[in-house]
Amino acid sequence: MTTVDASRVRVETQAEFDAKRGTELLTLEQTARWALDRSTYATHVHSLDDERGILGAALVTARPGTNSAKIVDVAVRAGADDGRAAEAIVEAVVLEARVAGLTAVKWEHWVTGQIDLARRLGFVALDAPLLSGGGTTGPAASILRFHAVPVSQPPYYAQTTDFTCGAVSLLAALEILDGNGFSGESTEANHREEMTLWRTATNFPACEPIGLAVAAHHRRNGGAVSVRLDSPGAVLLEAFPGAAPVEFRAQLQRDTLVEAEALGIPIVRTRITSAEIADLVDTGAVVLLLIDLTRFHGISTPHWVVAHSRVGNVVILQDPWVDDENGETWVDGVEVPVTFAELDDINTWGEASNRGAVILPKP
């Protein structure tokens, strides 16, 4: 354990940190990273002073609606520390997360020398992402979980377009269940899989639940899949205005429904709850959820994510989209814990606040 007292670490806003000239301890690379607009993501700084001023600091974020925190970076004054200050700062971040009842703390490793420190503090490595969409060329990372529940985590792949979240979510689910999702390390092959699957399921431009279930059925060679959708008719028609005529999209959904019924895909027209989703993943199923991104990013748009694990009253998601322009990386999209209450809030979309899910049971 460090001899630097972690209780001396102060929590402050990034503006307060900047005002006391905290940026002077940053390298040029860190200065650019810390200057990104992360205001959507509850950004704050844990800093530690000594008699000469600021000894070190950690930039910490938390995506709204999620039950984890992320250490973006840890900076220590050049020549002034042998690792003890960095350790004390991270310990303070971890303590704050424990007290807040969070599920985990993630740590982006832009500085490879901090990976050993992370291991000493109980963090374990997160598998590197597959090279794909925004944020996947970023740092290595590790996670400190405040639980011992196994997490059925697929390789992380970020959607490469604004509209292929459904296809990527299905590929991630197939990877968990069948090992039949992504094509290894081949970036080109994975991208072809993403676009091919999207073309089979799209309602132009998004994938709606029944169409995605039909695509899943075919991709699993007739494997089981079901739908929960609390709408009697076509959905998402008010979304993506101008993308394709509304009646054309509605007709596609009517045709897809006929195909789903012919294939024997169960479609239950009742509203799924967060507790039901958690119970399903407990059985080994993977559930694709159509959520709204307002809570996560302040953007009102429907979006597919993967529910793959459960920790108490928290569902663990994988999100194929990250806001890399505002400082998110693949680390924000992997192992995303959301409480039942928050999931009930985000798991609706459209003018009628519908809720839809595609359920893929364990083989």
N, C-alpha and C positions, 0 to 999 in steps of 0.2 A: 504494500500500500504506500501511497505517496506521503511524504512528510509535509507537503503543502496542504494547509487546511482548506478543504473544499467549501467550508461555510463562508469563506472570504469571497467566494465567487458571487458577483452581482448580476442580476438580470435587468436588462435595460432594452429600450427600443433601439433600432439601428440608427435612428436620428440622434439619440442621446450619445451613442457610441461615436458617431461621426463628429459630433459637436466637441467632444473632448480630444479630437485629433487621433482617434483610435486607428484610423486608416494608415497612420504612419508605420505601424508594425507589419503591414501587409506587403507582400511582394507584388511586382507588377501584374503577374498572372492572377493573384488573389484579389487585387484591387478591381480588376475587370469582372471577376466572378461575383464579388460582394456588391458591385454597383448595379447588377441586374435588378429590375423591378419585380420583387417578390411580394409586393404588398398584399396580394390576394391570399397569401399562404402563412398568415400569422407569424411573420418573421420577427425574431428577437435575438439578442446577443447575450451570451454569458461571458462576462469579462472578469479578469483578475488583475489587481494592481499590486505594485510594491512601492518602495520608497522613491523609485525613479519614474513612476507613472504606470502605464498599462503594460503588464507582463505578458498577457495572452488573452485570447478570446475565441469563442466558438459562435459561428453563425448557425442558427437553428430555425427550421421551418416546420409547419404542420399543415397539411392540406385540410381545409375545413370539412367537417363531416366524417373525418377518419379518426381512428383511435391510436395513432402513433405519432412520433416526432422524428425529424430527420436532422442529423448534424451535417450541414453542408460543407463546413470547413473548420479547421482548428488552426489558428495562427498564434505563434509565440515569438516574442522579441528576439531578433537575431543575436546569438551568442549569449543569451541570458538564461538558458534553461537546459537541463539534461533529461527532459521528459516529465519531470514532476509537475510542472505547472499545467501542461496539457492533460495529464492524468487527473489532476484535481478539477479542471474545468469539465472534462467529460463525466467524471463522477457526479458533479453537480447537475449536469443535464439529466443523467440517469435517475438521480434521486428525485428531481422534479417530475419526471415521467412516472415513476413509481407512485408518488404521492397523488398524482392526477388520475391514477388508475388506468394508464395507457397499457396497451397490449405489447408494444415493442418500441425500441429506438433503432433507427437505421443510421448508418454512418457512411457518407461518401468519402472515398479515399483518393483525393487528388494528390496527396503526398504519400508515396508508397512507404516511407519510413514510419507512418502511423499505423500501418496494418498490424505490426507486432504489438503495439500498445493496445489496439482493439482486442486482440486475442487474449492478452493478459487480463483485460477487464470483462471477459466473458462473451464478447461478440463472436459470432461465427460468420464465415464467408458466405455471401450470396453468389450463386452461380452467375457467371457473366452472361449478358444477354446475347441473343442472336442479332447480328447486324441487320438493321431494318429501318424503321422510321425514326423520327426525331428523338434525340436523347439517348440513343443506344451506342453512340461513340464516346460516351462520357466515362466516368471513373469506375474503378473497382468499388466494391461496397461490402459491408457486413451488417449484421443485425443482432441485437440483443433482445431475445424474446423473454417476456416475464411469464412464461408458461412452458409446459413440457409436452404440448399436444403436437403430434406429427402433422406436418403441413404438406399436402399433396400438390406440390408446386411444379408447374410445367416450365420449360425454358421460356424466358421472356422474349416476346416478339412484339414490336410496336407497329401498329398499322402504318402503311406507307401512303395512304390517301386519307382524305377527310371523311370518307364514307364506307370504308371496309372494316369497321369495328366488328360487325357481326361475323364476317368471314374469319377474321383473326381470332375472335373469341371461340368460335367453333373449332378451329384448328388447335387452339390451346386445350380445349376440352378433350378432343380426340387424342391429343398427345398424352394426357393424363390417363385416359381410360384404355386406349388401345395401342399407344405408341405409334399412332398412325396419323400424326398431324403434320409436323414440320419435317423438312427433308435434310436433317443433319445440319452441317455448317454451310451448306450452299446457299448463299444469299440470293442468287438468281432463281434457284429452284423454289425456295421459300416464297419469293415474290410471285412466281407463277402459280403456286398453290393458292396464295391469298387472292389473286385476281380471278383465277378459274372458279374458286368456290364462291366468290362474290357474284360472278356472272350467273351462276346456277341459282342463286337465292335472292337476287336483288329485286326490289320493288321500285327501283329508280328514284333516288340513288341508294336509299337505305334498305336494309333487310328487315322485314316484318316477321313476327314470331312463327307463323305457320309456314311461310316460305323457308325460313331457316331450319325448321324441323324437317321439312321434306328433304332439304339438302343434307341434313345430318343422317337421315334414314338411308339415303343412297350412298353416302360416303362410308357408312358403317355396314354396307352390303346387307341392308335389311335389318340392321340392329335396332333394338328398342329405342324409342324416343317418344316423348309426349309433350303436350302444350298445356299451359294454364293461361287463359286469356279472358279477362272480364269485360269483353265487348262482344256483342252479337254479330257484328259486321266488320267491314274493313276499318283499318286503323292507320294512323300516321298520315292521313290524307292532307291534313292542314299543315304538316311539316314540309320543309323544302319547297316552298312555292316557286313555280317556274321550272323545276327540275324535269317534270314530265306532267302531261295533263292528268288532272285528278281522276277523271273517269277511266282513263287508261290504267292507272295504278289500281283503282278499285276493281276493274275487270281482271287484272292479273291476280289479285287476291281471291277473287271468286274462283278462278281457274285453279289456283293453288289449293284452295279448300277442297275442291272436287278431287284433286290428286291425293291429298292427304287422307281423305275419307276412303278412297279406293285402296290406299296402302295400309289402312287400318291404324293410322296414327291417332291415338286418343287425344281429343281436344276437350278439355274441361273448362267451361265458361264461368268459373268462379275466381275470386280474387285470392291469390296466394299470399300468405303471411311470411314475415321474417322467421318466425319459429318453424314454419313448415320447411322453409328453405334450409334452415340449419339442420332439421331432422333428416332431410334428404341427403345432404352432404355427409352426415354421420353414417349413412348406409353405403357410402362410396360413390354416390351419384355426383355428377357435376351439373350445375344449373346455370344456364345463360340467362342473364337478367337485362331487361331493357330499362335503363334508368334515365333520369334527367340530370344534366351536368350543372345545373344552377348552383347547388350546394358546394360542389367540388371546386368550380372554376368561375362562378358568376356568369355562365353562359347557358341560356335556356335552349337546350337541344337534346333530342333523344340519343342514347348511346348504349352499346352493348358491353357488358363486362362478364367476367366468369366468377361464379361462387364455387369454391372448391374445398374449403375447410371450415372448421368451426372451433372456436375457443370460448366456452361458456356462452354468454349472451352476445358474442361477437362473431360475425361471419367474415371470412377472409376472402377477398376478391383479388383477381388479377385484372388490371385495366390496360387495354391496348393503346391508350392515348395518354400522352403527357404534354404538359405546357412547357416545352423546351425553350420557347422564346422568353419566358419569364422565370427561368432557372430550374425548372423541373428536369429530371433525367429519368432513365428507366427505373431507377431506385424508387421513385414515387409511384410507379405503376405496378410494381411487384409486391406481393404480400400486403395488400391494403386491408387493414382491419376496420370494420364498420359495425357499430352496435346495432342491435335490433331496432332501437328507436330511430336512429339515423337512417337505417336501411328502409324502414317504412316511409321515411320522408322522401328519400331520393328515388325510390322504386316506383315512381309514377311518371307519366308523361302525357302530353297532348292536352287539348282543351277539356277533355272529359276526365282527366287524371286517371287514365287507364293503367293497368298493371299486367305485364306479360312475362312469361318465362318459358324457356325450352329446357326440358329435363332429360338428361342422358344418364340412365342408370348404369351402374357398374356391370360389366359383362358377366 
